[in-house]
Amino acid sequence: MSTTILFAGGAARWPTWEAPLRRALSEAGITAELTTSAPPEAVDFIIYAPSGDTPADFTPFIRCRAVLSLWAGVERIVGNATLTQPLCRMVDPGLTHGMVEYVTGHALRYHLGIDALLAAQNGHWNPVVPPLAAERPVAVLGLGALGAACARALGGLGFPVLGWSRNPKQLDGIDCHHGETGLDAVLRRAEIVVTLLPATPATENLLDTRRLALLPQGAAIINPGRGTLIDDEALLAALASGQVGAATLDVFRTEPLPADHPYWSHPRVTVTPHIAAETRPDSAARVIAENVRRSLADEPLMHLVDRDAGY
């Protein structure tokens, strides 16, 4: 019986993904029909990303062995009651490298005070020397693949890195904490906070008024995770009071961010348009192909989503 792989990532993405997927499947030794249209009962794998023309009802896909997401975040599909097939999220080396570069770049920007230096260029010689990285604790909230990679990179630059996750984790060189009390302890020390958690009911408004007040005054926030992690009104209030000194935000509750949103005009907020870590077709296609190979060989799938946890 032939293998049929349905690309359900949206018609607009197909021209970008077709060649890398065909190449990766061939390199993995997989002979399959890769298509954008097939009878549901004939489909063995679904390559998925949310769009207007992707399936909402997975019930007819009776032969489907797995749904393979092109995105790291799966909050827009994981709660679908018709999805009974295994669901795998994307953990892509290209995506990881992009996230590490984004996080370390903005962390160094805040650490070195580059914004203030640029604003103060007025012809006066003012030798303000920043502290060394070793004197600036950085918190990484979320220690999955992306969070762990960023924590290690920041540690490699000399920052004392405080890691936090909902459940206990251990990373060499990272001061790891977990649970509610662990989060409070981490925030009390963190002069820069990086949020890299998934969007789940448990992480909704994780950084609220109470937790923002725990931070050392003037702390900076970098959020390339999910827009729902931060209470927007609480963050704006903390920025107004000086409790939070600056924020770089890449993700938002509504995207694109509405033109009249106060983040756009706030002098201490940097808005980036959800570009911190884009899935790269060439490297991500190899992840998809490897999971297809594993499934066909009855081997464990990589990056399998825990439906109860939501990621």
N, C-alpha and C positions, 0 to 999 in steps of 0.2 A: 504494500500500500504506500503510495507517495505521501510526502509530507507537504502540507500547505501552511504557509505563514502569511497571515493577513497583516498588512501594514495599516493600522488604524490610528495613525498619528496626525491625521489631517492632510487634506489634499495639498495645502500650501507647503508642507514639509517634505512631501514625497520626492520632488526633484533633488533636494539636498541629500536625502538619505538613501535613495535607491542604489546608487553606485557603491557607497561604502558598505551597505548591508550585503549586496551581492558578492562583493570582494571578500568580506569577512566570512560569510558562509562557505564560500569556495575554499578559502584558506583553512577552514576548520574541517574540510572534507564532507560537508553537508550538501546533499542534493535535495533541493526543495523548490517548490513553486512559491515565489515571493510575489505577492499581488496586493492590489488595493481593493479588490472585490472578489468575493467567493461566497458560496452558500454557507451559512453558519455551521451546518452539520458536517461540512468538509474541512473545517479549519482546525489545525493542530496547535498553532501558537498565534497569539495576538501581540503585535508590537503596538504599544499604546502611548498616546499623549492626549490630553484633553483638547478637544476642538469641537466645533459645531457639527461635525459629521462623524464623530466617533461613537461607538455603541453605548447606549444607556442601559440596555437589557442584555445580559450575558447568558440568559437561560437557553437560547437556541444553540449555543456553542457547545454541544454535547460531547464533542470529541476533543475539545481544547485541553491541552496538557498544562498550559501556563499562560499568564498574561504578563508581558515583559514591558515595564514602564521605561520610557525614554527620559523621565524626570526623576530626580532624587526624591522630591516630595510626592506623596501619593494621597494626600488628604482629599483630593477631588474624586477619588475612585474607591478608597478603602472602605467607605461606609455603604457602598452599593450592595443592597441585600441580594441582588441577583448574581453577584460575583462569588461563585463557589470554587472557582479554579484557583490554583496557587498564583500569588501575585508577587512579582519581584521588582524592587525599586532599582534605580540606576546608581551604581557606584562606579564612576568613570575616572580613570587617571587624569584625563584632560580637565575634567570638571574640578577634581581635587586640586590640581596645580593652580588653576585659575582662582579658586577660593583662597588658597594660601597666599597668592600674590596680592589679592585684594585686601585681605585682612592685615597682613604684615605691612603693606603700604600705608594703610590708613592708621594703623597703630603707631608706626614710626612718625607719621605726620603729626599726630597729637603729642607723642612723646617729645619730639624735637621742637614743638611749638612753631611749626612752619607757618601756620596762618598768621600768628602774631608777628613773626619776623617780616612777612610780606607786608602786613598792614603798617608796620613801623618804619618802613623804608622812606625816610623823610630827609635824608642828608646828614643825619646825626649818627655818630659812631656810638653804638650802645651794645657793648659786648656782654649780652646775657647768655650764660652758658647753661644748657640743660643738664639735668642729672644724667648719670649713666643708666642704662636699661636695668641694671641690677637693683636700682633704687626705685623702680616703678612697677609695682605688682599689676599684672594683667589677669583678668578672669575670662575663661572660656566656658560659657554655659552650653553644654551639649558636647558629649565626647564620643559621638559616632565617628564614622570614617572621616568626615570633613572636619569636625571639631578636634579630633585627635591629631590630624595632620597639621592644623593651624596651631594647636597647643605646642606641638613639637617644634614647629618652625619658630614660634615666638620664644620658646625656651632656648633654641639655638642662637638667637640674637642676644641672649643674656637676660631677658625679662624673667623675674620670678612668676611662674604661671600657676594660677589656681584653677583647677578644673572642677566642673560640677556636672553631675548627671543625676537622674532620678534614682537610679540603682547603682550599687557600688561598682566602681571600675578602678583599675590600677594601670597607670602609664608611667614608664620609667622617666624620672626627672620632673614629673608633674605632681603638684600637691593636690591630690584628688579628694573631693568631698561629694556627699550625696544627701538626699533628703531635705526636708524643710530647714532644719537647724543648720545643716551644712551650707545651704544656699545663703542664709543670713550671714554666716561667718565669712563666706567668700566675698559677698558684696561689701561688707564692712572694710575690707582691705583693698578692694580693687580700684585702681585709679583709671583703668581702661577696662571696659566690659565688652566682650564679643558674644553675641547671641547666635547660636547655631543649633537650635532645637527644632523639631518638627511641630507642625500645627496640630495640636490635639486638645481635647477639653482640659486636660491637666496642665497645659502650657499657656492657655488663654490668659492674656494680661499678666504674665509672669512678673514683668517689671511694672508694678503698679505704684501708687503713691507711697505706700509703706516701704516697699523695697527700695525705691529710688532714694528715699530719705536715709537709708542705711549707708549709702555710698559716701566716701570721702568727698567733701565739697569740691565742686569743679571737675568731677570725674567725666570722662568721655565715654560715649556708647557707640558701638559699631554693630549694626544689625543687618547682616546679609542672610539671616535665617528665614523667618516668616513674619509678616506684618502683624499677626495677631499676638505675638510675644510681648508687645509693649502696649500699655494703655496710653493712647495718643494724648488725651487730655492731661494725664498725669505727667507725661514727658514735657509737654509744652509748659505746664506750670513749673516743673523743676528747672527748665531752661530759663524761665522768666525770673526765678528767684536766685539763680546762680548755683543751685544745688548740683545741677548737671551743667558742665561747661560747654559741651559740644556734642553733636551726634551726627554720624554718617548712617544714612538709612537707604537700603537698597530694595526693600520689600515693604508692601503696604496692604492694608485691608482692601482697598479698591485700587486696581491697576488697569490702565495708567492712572497715576495719582491725579485727581482733579486739579484743574488749573488754578482754582481759587483756594486750594488747601494751604493753611498757614505755614506748612513746612517749606514750601517753595520760597517764600520771602523772608524766612527767619535767618538772621545774620549768623547764627551758630549751628545751622543745620545744613548738611550737604545731602542733596537728593541725587541718587544714581538710579537709572531706570531698569532695575532688576537685571543687572549685568555682572554681578560679582562672580558667578560661576555658571557659565553656559555649557550645556552638553555639547561636546565636540563629536560630530558624526563618525570620524575615522576611528577614534579610540572607543567610543561608545558602541559602535557596531560590533566590535570584537567582543565586548561584554555580552551583547545580545546573542551572538553566534555561540559563545561558550556555554551559555545557559541552554540554548537549543541542543547543543551536543550532549550536555550533561543529562538533560531530560530524556533524550532518545536512548542514552546508554544506561538509564535508570540510576544515575548518580545524583547526589543531593544538589539542589539548585543553590546558586549564590544569591545573597542579598534578599532572601525570602522575607516578606513582610509579616510581622506579627499582627494579626487582625485586632486582637484585644488592645495592644499598645497603640496601634494606629500608625506604625512605621516599621 
